[in-house]
C-alpha cells in the first residue's frame, strides 16, 4: 500500500498504517511521529524524515528509512529491524530489548541508554559514523557497534558507558578513547571478540555498500562493565 503523508497529521497517518495488514510505503514524510509503534509482520518503507519514536515498542516488523530520523528511534523495541539510510537523533534505541537498528551515518546523544537483554533477546545497534556523548548510558545488555566511517578523530563523545552494568560497546578507531567513567573497562578487541560481531558488521556492509573486509581488519576497542563498579549489587552482570 502506498501512502502520501503530505496532507496527513501523525494520527491519521498511523491509523492508515495500522489498518493495513500488508507492507506499506510512505512518501512525503516530514516529522510524523510514532510510525510503526508496536508493528509486527510487515515492512514499512519511509521516504522523508520520520518524527520521534519511530518503531517504538516494535515487535517484529521491518522499517526502512530513506533519509534521516528524529529522536527515540526504536524506543523499547522488542523485535524486528530498523534501517536508517541517513543519520538518527538522540536516544536511539532507548530501553531497547530486542531486534536490531542499523544507521548508515551518525547518531546523537545517549544512544542505547538503558538497553537490555533477556534470555534469547539481544538487541544490537550498529552506527556507521559517529555517536554523541553518553553512548550506552546505563547499558544493561546487548551490543552497540560504532564503526566511525569517515571519522578523523574518536567517533564517540564524552562519558561513553556511564553507569554501564551489562552488554558490550565496540568502537572502531585508531585513536585512544578518553573521559571514560569508572563503570567500564576498555581493551583492544581480540579476534574472537571481533568474530562475535562480524555478522552484524556484514549486515551493515550489505545494507549500505561498505567493505566488510576492510572494516574487520581495523582496530576495535571493546568496553565492558567493570566488575568493581557500584551497580554490581543492583543488577546481574553478564
C-alpha positions as CSV (number, residue, x, y, z in Angstrom):
1,X,0.0,0.0,0.0
2,X,1.3,3.5,-0.9
3,X,0.5,6.4,1.4
4,X,1.3,10.0,0.9
5,X,1.8,11.8,4.3
6,X,1.7,15.2,2.7
7,X,-1.7,16.2,3.9
8,X,-2.0,13.9,6.9
9,X,-1.2,14.6,10.6
10,X,0.7,11.9,12.5
11,X,-2.5,10.4,13.9
12,X,-4.2,10.0,10.6
13,X,-1.1,8.6,9.0
14,X,-0.7,6.0,11.8
15,X,-4.3,5.0,11.5
16,X,-3.8,4.1,7.8
17,X,-0.6,2.2,8.6
18,X,-2.2,0.2,11.3
19,X,-5.2,-0.6,9.2
20,X,-3.1,-2.2,6.5
21,X,-2.1,-5.9,7.0
22,X,0.5,-5.9,4.2
23,X,3.6,-3.8,3.5
24,X,3.4,0.0,3.5
25,X,5.3,2.6,1.5
26,X,5.2,6.2,2.8
27,X,6.1,9.2,0.8
28,X,6.3,12.9,1.8
29,X,7.1,12.1,5.4
30,X,8.1,15.1,7.4
31,X,8.2,14.8,11.2
32,X,5.3,12.4,11.6
33,X,5.6,10.8,15.0
34,X,5.1,7.2,16.2
35,X,5.3,5.5,12.9
36,X,5.4,1.7,13.3
37,X,4.7,1.7,17.0
38,X,4.1,-1.9,18.1
39,X,4.2,-3.1,14.5
40,X,4.9,-6.7,13.5
41,X,4.6,-8.8,10.4
42,X,5.0,-6.0,7.9
43,X,7.6,-3.9,6.1
44,X,7.3,-0.1,6.3
45,X,9.4,1.9,3.9
46,X,9.6,5.7,4.5
47,X,10.7,8.4,2.1
48,X,11.4,11.5,4.1
49,X,12.2,12.2,7.7
50,X,10.0,10.5,10.3
51,X,9.5,12.2,13.7
52,X,10.1,11.0,17.2
53,X,9.5,7.4,18.5
54,X,9.8,5.7,15.1
55,X,9.3,2.0,15.7
56,X,8.6,2.3,19.4
57,X,7.6,-1.0,21.0
58,X,8.0,-2.6,17.6
59,X,7.6,-6.4,17.8
60,X,8.9,-7.9,14.6
61,X,8.3,-5.5,11.7
62,X,11.0,-4.1,9.4
63,X,11.2,-0.3,9.0
64,X,13.5,1.2,6.3
65,X,14.0,5.0,6.2
66,X,15.4,6.6,3.0
67,X,16.6,9.6,4.9
68,X,17.2,10.8,8.4
69,X,15.2,10.1,11.6
70,X,14.5,12.1,14.7
71,X,14.8,11.2,18.4
72,X,14.0,7.9,20.2
73,X,14.0,5.6,17.3
74,X,13.3,2.0,18.5
75,X,12.2,3.1,22.0
76,X,11.6,-0.1,24.0
77,X,11.7,-2.1,20.7
78,X,11.2,-5.8,21.3
79,X,12.0,-7.4,17.9
80,X,12.5,-6.6,14.2
81,X,14.8,-4.4,12.3
82,X,15.1,-0.6,11.6
83,X,17.3,0.6,8.8
84,X,18.2,4.3,8.5
85,X,19.9,5.4,5.3
86,X,21.0,8.7,6.9
87,X,21.5,9.8,10.5
88,X,19.5,9.4,13.7
89,X,18.8,11.8,16.5
90,X,19.1,11.4,20.3
91,X,18.2,8.4,22.5
92,X,18.4,5.9,19.6
93,X,17.3,2.5,20.9
94,X,16.2,3.8,24.3
95,X,15.4,0.9,26.6
96,X,15.6,-1.4,23.5
97,X,15.2,-5.1,24.5
98,X,15.4,-7.0,21.2
99,X,15.9,-6.6,17.4
100,X,18.4,-4.5,15.6
101,X,18.9,-1.0,14.4
102,X,21.4,0.0,11.6
103,X,22.3,3.6,10.9
104,X,24.4,4.5,7.9
105,X,25.7,7.8,9.2
106,X,25.7,9.4,12.7
107,X,23.6,9.1,15.9
108,X,23.0,11.8,18.6
109,X,23.4,11.7,22.3
110,X,22.5,8.8,24.6
111,X,22.3,6.1,22.0
112,X,21.4,2.8,23.7
113,X,20.5,4.3,27.0
114,X,19.0,1.6,29.3
115,X,19.3,-1.0,26.5
116,X,18.9,-4.5,28.0
117,X,18.8,-8.2,27.1
118,X,17.0,-11.2,28.5
119,X,17.4,-14.9,27.6
120,X,17.4,-15.1,23.8
121,X,16.7,-11.4,23.3
122,X,19.9,-9.5,22.5
123,X,19.4,-6.0,20.9
124,X,22.0,-4.7,18.5
125,X,22.7,-1.2,17.3
126,X,25.3,-0.5,14.5
127,X,26.2,3.1,13.7
128,X,28.3,3.7,10.6
129,X,29.6,7.1,11.6
130,X,29.9,8.8,15.0
131,X,27.8,8.7,18.1
132,X,27.3,11.6,20.6
133,X,28.1,11.7,24.3
134,X,26.7,9.3,26.9
135,X,26.7,6.4,24.4
136,X,25.4,3.2,26.2
137,X,24.4,5.1,29.3
138,X,23.2,2.6,32.0
139,X,23.7,-0.2,29.4
140,X,22.4,-3.4,30.8
141,X,22.8,-5.8,27.9
142,X,23.1,-6.1,24.1
143,X,25.7,-4.9,21.7
144,X,26.5,-1.4,20.4
145,X,28.9,-1.0,17.5
146,X,30.3,2.3,16.3
147,X,32.2,2.0,13.1
148,X,33.5,5.5,12.8
149,X,33.5,5.5,9.0
150,X,34.9,8.8,7.7
151,X,35.8,10.0,11.3
152,X,39.3,11.5,11.7
153,X,39.1,11.6,15.5
154,X,37.4,9.5,18.1
155,X,33.9,8.6,16.8
156,X,32.2,8.8,20.2
157,X,31.6,11.7,22.6
158,X,32.3,12.0,26.3
159,X,31.2,9.7,29.1
160,X,30.7,6.6,27.0
161,X,29.3,3.8,29.1
162,X,28.3,5.9,32.1
163,X,26.5,3.6,34.6
164,X,27.1,0.6,32.3
165,X,26.5,-2.7,34.0
166,X,26.0,-5.2,31.1
167,X,26.4,-5.7,27.4
168,X,29.3,-4.6,25.2
169,X,30.3,-1.5,23.3
170,X,32.6,-1.8,20.3
171,X,34.3,1.2,18.8
172,X,36.4,1.1,15.6
173,X,39.2,3.6,15.8
174,X,42.9,4.0,15.9
175,X,42.6,6.8,18.5
176,X,42.5,6.4,22.2
177,X,39.2,6.8,24.0
178,X,39.2,9.3,26.7
179,X,36.8,10.5,29.5
180,X,35.6,7.0,30.2
181,X,33.7,6.5,33.6
182,X,34.8,4.2,36.3
183,X,32.0,1.8,35.4
184,X,33.7,0.4,32.3
185,X,36.9,-1.4,31.4
186,X,38.5,-1.0,27.9
187,X,40.6,-3.4,25.9
188,X,41.5,-3.9,22.3
189,X,39.1,-6.5,20.9
190,X,40.7,-9.8,20.2
191,X,40.0,-11.9,17.1
192,X,37.3,-14.0,18.9
193,X,35.5,-10.8,20.0
194,X,35.7,-9.4,16.5
195,X,34.4,-12.6,15.0
196,X,31.5,-12.4,17.5
197,X,30.3,-9.1,15.9
198,X,31.3,-9.9,12.3
199,X,27.7,-11.0,11.4
200,X,26.3,-7.6,12.4
201,X,29.0,-5.7,10.5
202,X,28.4,-7.9,7.5
203,X,24.7,-7.0,7.6
204,X,25.7,-3.3,7.8
205,X,28.0,-3.7,4.8
206,X,25.3,-5.4,2.8
207,X,22.8,-2.7,3.5
208,X,25.0,0.3,2.9
209,X,27.7,-0.9,0.5
210,X,30.6,-0.9,2.9
211,X,33.8,-3.0,2.6
212,X,33.4,-5.7,5.2
213,X,37.0,-7.0,4.8
214,X,38.5,-3.5,5.3
215,X,36.3,-2.8,8.4
216,X,37.2,-6.1,10.0
217,X,41.0,-5.5,9.5
218,X,40.9,-2.4,11.6
219,X,41.3,-2.0,15.4
220,X,38.2,-2.2,17.6
221,X,38.1,-1.3,21.2
222,X,35.6,-3.2,23.4
223,X,34.1,-1.6,26.5
224,X,32.8,-4.0,29.2
225,X,31.2,-3.4,32.7
226,X,33.8,-3.0,35.4
227,X,33.1,-5.8,37.9
228,X,34.0,-3.5,40.7
229,X,31.5,-0.8,39.7
230,X,28.9,0.2,42.3
231,X,26.0,-1.1,40.2
232,X,27.0,-4.7,40.5
233,X,25.0,-5.1,43.7
234,X,21.8,-3.9,41.9
235,X,22.0,-5.8,38.6
236,X,23.0,-9.1,37.1
237,X,26.2,-8.6,35.1
238,X,26.6,-10.9,32.1
